[in-house]
Amino acid sequence: MEELFKTSIVKGLIFSSYGDLGPSPIYVWPQYYSEKELENIKEEREKQNLLTLSTRDVTQISIKNLSLFISDRAFTPDLNIDNLQYFAILPYPDFNVTSLTYFHYINTNSSDSQIPTAFSILVDENRRSFLYNNINRIKPIVIDFFKSFDKELMDNYPPQEKIESLFYGLFKKLIDIERNPSTPITSHRKMKILFAGLDDSGKTSFLLSVDRKFSKLIGLKPTTGASINSIVALGATIFLWDLGGQLLFRKKYTNKAEIYLYEADLLFYFIDIRNKPRFEESIEYLLDLKKVLKKFNQNTPIIYILSKGDPDILKSREIIENIETVRQKLAEVSPEESCELYVTSIFQIFTILRAFSSGISKLSPNRNLINHNLRNFSLKTNTYLTLLLSVDGLVLADFYSPKAKKLTKITNSEEIVNIFEITAPQFAMLFKIFSRFKALKEEDAIFKVADSVILFRKIKIADNDMFILFLVENEKRKEKINEELQDFLNQTQDLLLRYIA
């Protein structure tokens, strides 16, 4: 195994579990040493490009990993942990590595309850983009490995030398991906987001609205070919490919797909909800794109944007029927996936921000585990709705309780989600405006809604400003939130710092 580590960007493998003594490392490669042993060998091992860890180091990694997974286990009684599994990318600056960690529970004959485990693939910190860019290739390999390996642990933990060959086989598969990566391995994550649809389907208007360049919406001309821009968001460079929708260009994208569609991390697909005569044409184009993405073996998430759903027509019978028609057509062409649709309007910027926010969250390997911890925190503090926002108002994580309907007197759960995710960025904007003019003396604000209270607070993660929104019964809940909030932020900090980059 050590010979492989010398030439690979993968620097270590650590499997940990939660036992009678708490989180403990069970299997570790390369070998770790006592503090005294390290004094004599550390310099030589570093020359060989080998990660050198002490007993204390690997124990700290085990504690850090498993504390993210089970710190509030008592507050998740209704979760089905049989199929509970998460991936997350975590920094370990003390060792100059970043890990892709797989969390799941195992069954053993020696324990009545399931045992939480964490398996970390440690990669050179300067090459961490390898994990982000190849995560969809690595995940199934790891999941399949543990489906088999978990059976080896039913009676006990076999000695490391007996199971080393199994992990050696897993390591070889990781090296195959390293030698044939999806994208070049760099120190900075770069992502490619496609905006596709027929001509005049609202792609460019959507992008300009996200960028808040409203003046450019007047007299907007059709995009000819592909217009490429870049933004920096949450520490990553994101390339936005606005693919003009005229027929001539649509054929070009599929004929030269290795240029336009290859390595796409996300696709926003636009349908003009007012233009029913072109629905069939739009679905045909979507099928062409999906066919190419499948050929590339890309698991590219798709967000469907039903554009031009302006407030003055949204409740008309015609538009309601059009939305339902599109839903049915998408369900027919994508029966294997749950279609995520957003009705947007340039006259309601927050509908666009919500859709864009949802797309960005798809790029985060940490989103599910953050949601898991946010849920535990919300249950612990009796919070009925919680949203975690970037400083720009993008929703990074959320929790909704059925009790939120009773508090807000909104009977439809979907409407509650819509209302709060659409209005959350407005709270962020108002907070920043009032703070700028010194109208807020504290880092939070309180709003009353029906029989409920919204607490809106500015928080800091490392050097990054963020916001968190709570829906509670009354202001008395604020005290309990204050007691628990810092622990939640400490627990979630590393997950947020590696949200997408």
C-alpha positions as CSV (number, residue, x, y, z in Angstrom):
1,M,0.0,0.0,0.0
2,E,2.8,2.5,0.9
3,E,4.3,2.2,-2.6
4,L,0.9,3.4,-4.0
5,F,0.8,6.4,-1.6
6,K,4.2,7.6,-2.7
7,T,3.0,8.3,-6.3
8,S,-0.7,9.1,-5.7
9,I,-2.5,12.3,-4.7
10,V,-4.4,10.0,-2.3
11,K,-2.4,10.2,0.9
12,G,-4.3,8.0,3.3
13,L,-7.3,5.8,4.1
14,I,-9.0,5.7,7.5
15,F,-12.0,3.7,8.6
16,S,-13.4,4.6,12.0
17,S,-16.3,3.5,14.1
18,Y,-18.1,4.5,17.3
19,G,-17.5,2.0,20.1
20,D,-17.6,1.8,23.9
21,L,-14.7,4.2,24.1
22,G,-16.2,6.6,21.6
23,P,-14.9,7.3,18.1
24,S,-11.9,5.1,17.3
25,P,-9.7,4.5,14.2
26,I,-10.1,0.8,13.2
27,Y,-8.1,0.5,9.9
28,V,-5.5,3.1,8.9
29,W,-3.2,3.4,5.9
30,P,-0.3,4.4,5.8
31,Q,0.9,3.2,9.1
32,Y,0.7,5.6,12.0
33,Y,3.2,5.9,14.9
34,S,3.5,7.0,18.5
35,E,4.8,10.5,19.2
36,K,8.2,9.1,20.2
37,E,8.6,7.0,17.1
38,L,7.8,10.0,14.9
39,E,10.8,11.9,16.2
40,N,13.1,9.5,14.3
41,I,11.2,8.8,11.1
42,K,9.1,11.8,10.2
43,E,11.7,13.6,8.1
44,E,12.5,10.5,6.1
45,R,8.9,9.6,5.4
46,E,8.1,13.1,4.2
47,K,10.9,12.9,1.7
48,Q,9.2,9.8,0.4
49,N,6.0,11.8,0.0
50,L,4.2,9.8,2.7
51,L,1.6,11.2,5.1
52,T,3.0,10.8,8.6
53,L,0.4,10.6,11.4
54,S,0.6,9.9,15.1
55,T,-1.8,7.9,17.2
56,R,-3.3,11.1,18.4
57,D,-3.7,12.4,14.9
58,V,-5.8,9.5,13.6
59,T,-7.9,9.6,16.8
60,Q,-8.6,13.3,16.2
61,I,-9.6,12.6,12.6
62,S,-12.0,9.8,13.8
63,I,-13.5,12.1,16.5
64,K,-14.0,15.0,14.0
65,N,-15.6,12.8,11.4
66,L,-18.0,10.9,13.6
67,S,-19.0,14.0,15.6
68,L,-20.4,15.5,12.4
69,F,-22.6,12.4,11.9
70,I,-23.9,11.5,15.4
71,S,-23.5,14.5,17.8
72,D,-27.2,14.9,18.2
73,R,-28.3,11.3,17.5
74,A,-30.9,11.5,20.3
75,F,-32.8,14.0,18.3
76,T,-33.3,11.9,15.2
77,P,-35.7,9.2,16.5
78,D,-37.8,9.1,13.3
79,L,-34.9,8.6,10.8
80,N,-34.5,5.3,9.1
81,I,-30.8,4.7,9.7
82,D,-30.7,1.4,7.8
83,N,-30.3,3.4,4.6
84,L,-28.7,6.5,6.0
85,Q,-25.5,7.4,4.2
86,Y,-23.8,10.7,3.5
87,F,-20.7,11.9,1.7
88,A,-18.8,15.0,2.7
89,I,-15.6,16.8,1.8
90,L,-13.7,18.0,4.9
91,P,-10.5,20.0,5.4
92,Y,-7.6,18.9,7.7
93,P,-5.3,21.8,7.5
94,D,-3.0,20.5,10.2
95,F,-2.0,17.6,7.9
96,N,-2.3,19.4,4.6
97,V,-5.0,17.1,3.3
98,T,-8.7,17.1,2.5
99,S,-10.9,14.1,2.8
100,L,-13.9,12.7,1.0
101,T,-15.6,10.9,3.9
102,Y,-18.4,8.3,3.7
103,F,-20.7,8.0,6.7
104,H,-23.1,5.1,7.3
105,Y,-24.2,2.6,9.9
106,I,-23.3,-1.1,10.2
107,N,-24.9,-4.1,11.9
108,T,-22.8,-6.4,14.1
109,N,-23.7,-9.5,16.1
110,S,-22.1,-8.1,19.2
111,S,-24.3,-5.0,19.4
112,D,-28.0,-4.5,19.6
113,S,-27.9,-1.1,18.0
114,Q,-26.4,-0.1,14.7
115,I,-22.8,1.3,14.8
116,P,-22.0,4.6,13.1
117,T,-18.9,4.5,10.9
118,A,-16.8,7.0,8.8
119,F,-14.4,6.1,6.0
120,S,-12.1,8.9,4.8
121,I,-10.1,9.1,1.6
122,L,-7.3,11.7,2.4
123,V,-6.1,13.7,-0.6
124,D,-3.3,16.3,-1.0
125,E,-4.9,19.6,0.0
126,N,-3.5,21.3,-3.1
127,R,-5.3,18.7,-5.3
128,R,-8.6,18.6,-3.6
129,S,-10.4,19.6,-6.8
130,F,-10.0,15.9,-7.7
131,L,-12.6,15.0,-5.1
132,Y,-15.1,17.5,-6.3
133,N,-14.7,16.8,-10.0
134,N,-14.8,13.1,-9.6
135,I,-17.2,12.5,-6.7
136,N,-19.9,11.0,-8.9
137,R,-17.4,8.4,-10.1
138,I,-16.0,7.7,-6.6
139,K,-19.3,7.4,-4.7
140,P,-20.6,4.3,-6.4
141,I,-17.2,2.6,-6.0
142,V,-17.2,3.3,-2.2
143,I,-20.8,2.3,-1.7
144,D,-20.4,-1.0,-3.6
145,F,-17.2,-1.7,-1.6
146,F,-18.9,-1.3,1.8
147,K,-22.0,-3.3,0.7
148,S,-19.6,-6.2,0.6
149,F,-17.1,-5.2,3.3
150,D,-19.8,-4.6,6.0
151,K,-20.4,-8.4,6.0
152,E,-16.8,-8.9,7.1
153,L,-17.5,-6.9,10.3
154,M,-20.6,-8.8,11.5
155,D,-18.7,-10.8,14.2
156,N,-15.8,-8.6,14.9
157,Y,-13.2,-6.3,13.3
158,P,-10.7,-8.6,11.6
159,P,-7.0,-7.7,12.0
160,Q,-5.8,-5.1,9.4
161,E,-3.4,-7.5,7.7
162,K,-6.3,-9.8,6.9
163,I,-8.4,-7.2,5.1
164,E,-5.7,-5.1,3.6
165,S,-6.0,-6.7,0.2
166,L,-9.7,-5.6,0.1
167,F,-8.7,-1.9,0.6
168,Y,-5.8,-2.4,-1.8
169,G,-8.3,-3.2,-4.5
170,L,-10.4,-0.2,-3.6
171,F,-7.3,2.0,-3.7
172,K,-6.4,0.7,-7.1
173,K,-9.8,1.8,-8.4
174,L,-9.2,5.3,-7.0
175,I,-5.9,5.4,-8.7
176,D,-7.5,4.5,-12.0
177,I,-9.8,7.5,-11.6
178,E,-6.8,9.6,-10.7
179,R,-5.0,8.6,-13.9
180,N,-8.1,9.3,-16.0
181,P,-9.8,12.2,-14.2
182,S,-13.0,13.9,-15.4
183,T,-11.1,17.2,-15.5
184,P,-7.5,18.2,-14.9
185,I,-6.5,18.1,-11.2
186,T,-5.9,21.6,-10.0
187,S,-5.7,23.5,-6.7
188,H,-8.9,25.4,-7.5
189,R,-12.3,24.0,-8.3
190,K,-13.8,25.1,-11.6
191,M,-17.3,24.2,-12.6
192,K,-19.4,24.4,-15.7
193,I,-23.1,25.2,-15.6
194,L,-25.2,25.1,-18.8
195,F,-28.2,27.2,-19.5
196,A,-30.1,25.6,-22.3
197,G,-33.5,25.8,-24.0
198,L,-35.2,27.1,-27.1
199,D,-34.6,30.6,-28.4
200,D,-36.6,33.2,-26.4
201,S,-37.1,30.9,-23.4
202,G,-35.6,33.3,-20.9
203,K,-32.1,32.0,-20.4
204,T,-30.2,35.3,-20.7
205,S,-32.7,37.3,-18.7
206,F,-32.4,34.7,-15.9
207,L,-28.6,35.1,-15.9
208,L,-28.7,38.9,-15.9
209,S,-31.3,38.9,-13.1
210,V,-29.0,36.7,-11.0
211,D,-26.2,39.2,-11.7
212,R,-28.7,42.0,-10.9
213,K,-27.8,43.7,-14.1
214,F,-31.4,44.9,-14.7
215,S,-30.5,47.7,-17.1
216,K,-29.3,45.1,-19.6
217,L,-32.8,43.5,-19.8
218,I,-34.1,46.3,-22.0
219,G,-33.8,45.6,-25.7
220,L,-32.1,42.2,-25.0
221,K,-30.9,40.5,-28.2
222,P,-30.9,36.7,-28.8
223,T,-27.7,34.9,-27.8
224,T,-25.9,33.8,-30.9
225,G,-24.0,30.6,-30.2
226,A,-22.6,30.1,-26.7
227,S,-21.9,33.1,-24.4
228,I,-19.6,32.2,-21.6
229,N,-19.1,34.2,-18.4
230,S,-17.6,33.3,-15.1
231,I,-18.4,34.1,-11.5
232,V,-16.7,33.3,-8.2
233,A,-19.1,31.9,-5.6
234,L,-18.4,30.2,-2.3
235,G,-14.7,29.9,-3.2
236,A,-15.1,28.3,-6.6
237,T,-14.9,29.6,-10.2
238,I,-18.2,28.8,-12.0
239,F,-18.4,29.1,-15.8
240,L,-21.8,29.9,-17.0
241,W,-22.5,28.7,-20.5
242,D,-25.5,30.5,-22.1
243,L,-26.4,28.3,-25.1
244,G,-28.3,30.2,-27.7
245,G,-31.5,28.4,-28.6
246,Q,-31.9,28.8,-32.3
247,L,-32.1,25.6,-34.3
248,L,-28.8,26.1,-36.1
249,F,-27.0,26.4,-32.8
250,R,-28.9,23.5,-31.1
251,K,-27.6,21.1,-33.7
252,K,-24.1,22.5,-33.2
253,Y,-24.1,21.8,-29.5
254,T,-25.1,18.1,-29.9
255,N,-22.8,17.5,-33.0
256,K,-19.8,19.0,-31.1
257,A,-21.0,17.9,-27.6
258,E,-17.4,17.3,-26.5
259,I,-16.9,21.1,-26.5
260,Y,-20.3,22.3,-25.3
261,L,-21.8,19.6,-23.1
262,Y,-18.9,17.5,-21.8
263,E,-17.9,17.9,-18.1
264,A,-21.1,19.9,-17.3
265,D,-21.7,19.9,-13.6
266,L,-25.2,21.2,-13.8
267,L,-27.9,22.0,-16.5
268,F,-30.6,24.6,-16.1
269,Y,-33.2,23.8,-18.8
270,F,-35.7,26.6,-19.8
271,I,-39.2,26.3,-21.1
272,D,-41.3,29.4,-21.9
273,I,-44.5,28.6,-19.9
274,R,-46.5,30.9,-22.1
275,N,-45.5,29.3,-25.4
276,K,-47.5,26.1,-25.5
277,P,-47.1,25.6,-29.3
278,R,-43.4,25.0,-28.8
279,F,-43.6,22.6,-25.9
280,E,-43.1,19.5,-28.1
281,E,-40.1,21.2,-29.8
282,S,-38.6,22.0,-26.4
283,I,-39.0,18.4,-25.1
284,E,-37.4,17.0,-28.2
285,Y,-34.3,19.3,-27.6
286,L,-34.2,18.2,-24.0
287,L,-34.2,14.6,-25.1
288,D,-31.3,15.3,-27.5
289,L,-29.3,16.8,-24.6
290,K,-30.1,14.0,-22.2
291,K,-29.0,11.5,-24.8
292,V,-25.6,13.1,-25.2
293,L,-25.1,13.5,-21.4
294,K,-25.9,9.8,-21.0
295,K,-23.4,8.9,-23.7
296,F,-20.7,10.8,-21.8
297,N,-21.7,8.8,-18.7
298,Q,-22.3,12.2,-16.9
299,N,-24.7,12.2,-13.9
300,T,-25.5,15.9,-14.6
301,P,-28.3,17.2,-12.4
302,I,-31.0,19.1,-14.3
303,I,-33.1,22.0,-12.9
304,Y,-36.1,22.9,-15.0
305,I,-37.0,26.6,-15.2
306,L,-40.6,27.4,-16.4
307,S,-39.8,31.0,-17.3
308,K,-42.1,34.0,-17.8
309,G,-44.5,33.0,-15.1
310,D,-45.2,36.7,-14.4
311,P,-47.5,37.5,-11.4
312,D,-50.3,39.0,-13.5
313,I,-50.8,35.7,-15.5
314,L,-49.6,33.1,-13.1
315,K,-53.1,32.2,-11.7
316,S,-54.8,32.3,-15.1
317,R,-56.4,29.0,-16.2
318,E,-54.2,28.9,-19.3
319,I,-50.9,29.1,-17.4
320,I,-52.0,26.7,-14.7
321,E,-52.9,24.2,-17.5
322,N,-49.6,24.8,-19.3
323,I,-47.6,24.2,-16.1
324,E,-49.4,20.9,-15.6
325,T,-48.8,19.9,-19.2
326,V,-45.1,20.5,-18.8
327,R,-45.0,18.6,-15.6
328,Q,-46.6,15.6,-17.3
329,K,-44.3,15.7,-20.3
330,L,-41.2,15.9,-18.1
331,A,-42.4,13.0,-16.0
332,E,-42.8,10.9,-19.2
333,V,-39.3,11.6,-20.6
334,S,-37.6,11.3,-17.2
335,P,-39.5,8.5,-15.4
336,E,-36.4,7.5,-13.5
337,E,-35.8,10.8,-11.8
338,S,-37.8,13.4,-9.7
339,C,-38.0,16.5,-11.8
340,E,-37.2,19.7,-9.9
341,L,-39.2,22.6,-11.4
342,Y,-39.2,26.3,-10.7
343,V,-41.6,28.9,-12.1
344,T,-39.7,32.1,-12.4
345,S,-40.3,35.7,-13.5
346,I,-37.8,38.6,-14.1
347,F,-40.4,40.7,-12.2
348,Q,-39.9,38.6,-9.1
349,I,-36.1,38.4,-8.7
350,F,-36.5,36.1,-5.7
351,T,-38.1,33.4,-7.8
352,I,-35.0,33.4,-9.9
353,L,-32.6,33.5,-6.9
354,R,-34.4,30.5,-5.4
355,A,-34.0,28.4,-8.5
356,F,-30.4,29.4,-8.9
357,S,-29.8,28.7,-5.2
358,S,-31.3,25.2,-5.5
359,G,-29.0,24.5,-8.5
360,I,-25.8,25.6,-6.7
361,S,-26.7,23.4,-3.7
362,K,-26.7,20.4,-6.1
363,L,-23.0,21.1,-6.6
364,S,-22.3,20.6,-2.9
365,P,-21.3,17.1,-1.7
366,N,-21.8,18.5,1.9
367,R,-25.4,19.7,1.5
368,N,-27.1,16.5,2.8
369,L,-25.0,16.2,5.9
370,I,-25.4,19.9,6.7
371,N,-29.2,19.4,6.3
372,H,-28.9,16.4,8.6
373,N,-27.2,18.5,11.3
374,L,-29.5,21.5,10.8
375,R,-32.5,19.2,11.3
376,N,-31.1,17.9,14.6
377,F,-30.3,21.4,15.8
378,S,-33.9,22.6,14.8
379,L,-35.5,19.7,16.7
380,K,-33.3,20.4,19.7
381,T,-34.3,24.0,19.8
382,N,-38.0,23.5,18.9
383,T,-37.5,25.5,15.7
384,Y,-40.2,24.8,13.1
385,L,-38.4,26.2,10.1
386,T,-34.7,27.0,9.7
387,L,-32.9,28.3,6.6
388,L,-29.1,28.8,6.3
389,L,-28.2,31.5,3.8
390,S,-25.0,32.8,2.1
391,V,-24.4,36.5,2.4
392,D,-26.0,36.9,-1.0
393,G,-29.2,35.2,0.1
394,L,-28.6,31.8,-1.5
395,V,-30.2,29.0,0.5
396,L,-27.4,26.6,1.6
397,A,-29.5,24.3,3.8
398,D,-33.0,24.1,5.1
399,F,-35.3,22.4,7.6
400,Y,-39.2,22.4,7.6
401,S,-41.4,21.0,10.2
402,P,-45.2,20.2,9.7
403,K,-45.9,22.5,12.6
404,A,-44.8,25.4,10.5
405,K,-48.2,25.2,8.8
406,K,-50.1,25.7,12.0
407,L,-47.9,28.6,13.1
408,T,-48.1,30.5,9.8
409,K,-51.7,29.5,9.0
410,I,-50.6,28.3,5.6
411,T,-52.2,25.0,4.9
412,N,-50.0,23.8,2.1
413,S,-46.5,22.5,2.9
414,E,-45.2,23.3,-0.6
415,E,-46.4,26.9,-0.3
416,I,-44.5,27.3,3.0
417,V,-41.3,26.2,1.3
418,N,-42.0,28.5,-1.6
419,I,-42.8,31.5,0.5
420,F,-39.8,31.2,2.8
421,E,-37.2,30.3,0.1
422,I,-38.5,33.2,-2.0
423,T,-38.6,35.8,0.8
424,A,-35.4,34.7,2.6
425,P,-33.1,36.6,0.2
426,Q,-35.3,39.7,0.8
427,F,-34.6,39.4,4.6
428,A,-30.9,39.3,3.8
429,M,-31.1,42.4,1.6
430,L,-33.2,44.3,4.2
431,F,-30.8,43.3,7.0
432,K,-27.8,44.5,5.0
433,I,-29.5,47.8,4.2
434,F,-30.6,48.5,7.8
435,S,-27.1,47.6,9.1
436,R,-25.5,49.9,6.6
437,F,-27.4,52.8,8.0
438,K,-26.8,51.7,11.6
439,A,-30.5,51.0,12.1
440,L,-29.7,47.7,13.7
441,K,-27.7,47.7,17.0
442,E,-27.5,43.9,17.2
443,E,-26.7,41.1,14.7
444,D,-30.3,39.9,14.6
445,A,-33.8,41.1,13.7
446,I,-37.3,39.9,14.7
447,F,-40.4,39.8,12.4
448,K,-43.9,38.7,13.5
449,V,-46.0,36.6,11.1
450,A,-49.5,35.3,12.1
451,D,-49.0,33.3,15.3
452,S,-45.3,33.0,14.8
453,V,-42.0,34.9,15.0
454,I,-39.2,35.0,12.5
455,L,-35.7,35.4,14.0
456,F,-33.2,36.5,11.4
457,R,-29.5,36.6,12.4
458,K,-26.2,37.4,10.9
459,I,-23.5,34.7,11.7
460,K,-19.9,34.3,10.9
461,I,-18.2,31.1,9.6
462,A,-14.4,31.6,9.8
463,D,-14.1,34.9,7.9
464,N,-17.4,34.5,6.0
465,D,-20.6,36.3,6.8
466,M,-23.8,34.2,6.5
467,F,-27.4,34.4,7.7
468,I,-29.7,32.1,9.5
469,L,-33.5,32.4,9.7
470,F,-35.7,30.7,12.3
471,L,-39.5,30.3,12.5
472,V,-40.6,29.9,16.2
473,E,-43.7,30.2,18.3
474,N,-42.5,33.2,20.3
475,E,-39.4,35.3,21.2
476,K,-38.7,33.1,24.3
477,R,-37.3,30.5,21.9
478,K,-34.5,32.9,21.2
479,E,-32.8,32.0,24.5
480,K,-32.6,28.3,23.7
481,I,-31.4,29.0,20.2
482,N,-28.6,31.3,21.6
483,E,-27.5,28.4,23.9
484,E,-27.2,25.9,21.1
485,L,-26.3,28.0,18.1
486,Q,-22.5,28.2,18.6
487,D,-22.2,24.4,19.0
488,F,-24.1,23.9,15.7
489,L,-21.9,26.5,13.9
490,N,-18.7,24.9,15.3
491,Q,-19.9,21.5,14.1
492,T,-20.9,22.7,10.7
493,Q,-18.1,25.1,10.0
494,D,-15.8,22.7,8.0
495,L,-18.8,21.4,6.0
496,L,-19.6,25.0,5.0
497,L,-16.0,26.0,4.3
498,R,-15.9,23.1,1.8
499,Y,-19.5,23.6,0.5
500,I,-18.6,23.6,-3.2
501,A,-14.8,24.2,-3.3
